[in-house]
Amino acid sequence: MKVLERTQDLVRLSWIQKVLSDHDIKSFMLDVNSGSVLAGVEAVSVRLMVEDDDYGEAVRLINQAEQNLGKGLDSNSEEEAT
């Protein structure tokens, strides 16, 4: 297992899990309870884990999804202006 993401942002982790599950990559969160109880303490973050074999593809998918999200926001702004 490898750590794909380490953060206290549970919304971001949920989004990443959705992107991965759409591509049949299983993931799970570690330290969710500690992260929510000790929110704001940077030493305690929730870890999103993926299988070693899926790590490279997971990184690629998240990078691609983040780029697409940015493009989507830009195109929506342009459409609203016209």
C-alpha positions in Angstrom: 0.0 0.0 0.0 1.1 3.5 -0.8 0.0 6.9 0.5 -1.6 8.7 -2.4 -2.6 11.9 -0.5 -2.2 13.1 3.1 -4.4 16.0 4.2 -7.1 17.1 6.6 -9.4 18.1 3.8 -12.0 15.3 3.8 -13.9 16.9 0.9 -10.8 16.6 -1.3 -10.2 13.0 -0.2 -13.8 12.1 -1.0 -13.4 13.7 -4.4 -10.2 11.8 -5.1 -11.9 8.5 -4.0 -14.7 9.2 -6.5 -12.3 9.8 -9.3 -10.4 6.6 -8.5 -13.6 4.5 -8.1 -14.8 5.7 -11.5 -11.7 4.0 -12.9 -12.0 0.8 -10.7 -9.1 1.8 -8.4 -9.8 0.9 -4.8 -8.7 3.2 -2.0 -9.2 3.7 1.6 -8.6 6.3 4.3 -6.5 5.8 7.4 -6.6 8.0 10.5 -10.0 9.4 9.7 -11.1 9.5 13.4 -7.8 11.0 14.6 -7.9 13.6 11.8 -11.4 14.7 12.6 -10.9 14.8 16.4 -7.7 16.7 16.1 -8.7 18.9 13.2 -6.3 21.8 12.9 -3.3 19.9 14.3 -1.1 19.6 11.2 0.8 16.6 12.7 -2.4 14.5 12.3 -3.6 14.1 8.7 -5.8 11.6 7.0 -4.0 9.3 4.6 -5.6 8.0 1.4 -4.1 4.7 0.5 -4.0 2.7 -2.8 -2.4 -0.5 -3.8 1.2 -0.3 -5.0 0.3 -1.5 -8.5 -2.4 1.2 -8.8 -0.3 4.1 -7.5 1.1 5.4 -10.9 -2.3 5.2 -12.6 -4.0 6.9 -9.5 -1.5 9.8 -9.6 -2.1 10.2 -13.4 -5.9 10.2 -13.0 -5.9 12.7 -10.2 -3.5 15.1 -12.1 -5.7 14.7 -15.1 -8.9 15.3 -13.1 -7.4 18.4 -11.5 -6.5 19.8 -14.9 -9.9 19.1 -16.3 -11.5 20.8 -13.3 -9.5 23.9 -14.0 -10.4 23.9 -17.7 -14.1 23.4 -16.7 -14.0 26.4 -14.5 -12.4 28.6 -17.2 -14.9 27.5 -19.9 -17.8 28.2 -17.6 -16.6 31.7 -16.8 -16.3 32.4 -20.5 -19.8 31.1 -21.3 -21.3 33.2 -18.6 -19.6 36.3 -19.9 -21.2 35.9 -23.4 
